[in-house]
Amino acid sequence: MNEQEMKIANLLFNELAFEGATKHFGERPPDLDMDLFEQIRRLGIPLKYNGHIEAYDEAIIEFDENRSVFENCYRL
């Protein structure tokens, strides 16, 4: 796992672990601040490794207005 992937994993595990547990137990998904989505966007989500550039291509991250911040973060 490279440094960028580690940052993404740490961010998601730290911010969404509790929220994911509440969803699992049937409670209403939490109301997260838009800042978490923006942090994920700034990190960049890697896609498939691209050997031509010797790095990962990054996903284009768009916020879906029809979903909550939690759902958008969880989707990523």
HUHU-V144502 format. One line per field, one symbol per residue. phi: phi as a letter, one per 20 degrees, with the letter a starting at -180 (. if undefined). A space follows every 50 residues. Layout:
phi = ???
This chain:
phi = .effffffffgfffedgfffffffenefgfeefggffffffffnefdffd ffdlaefdfeddeefecfggffffgf
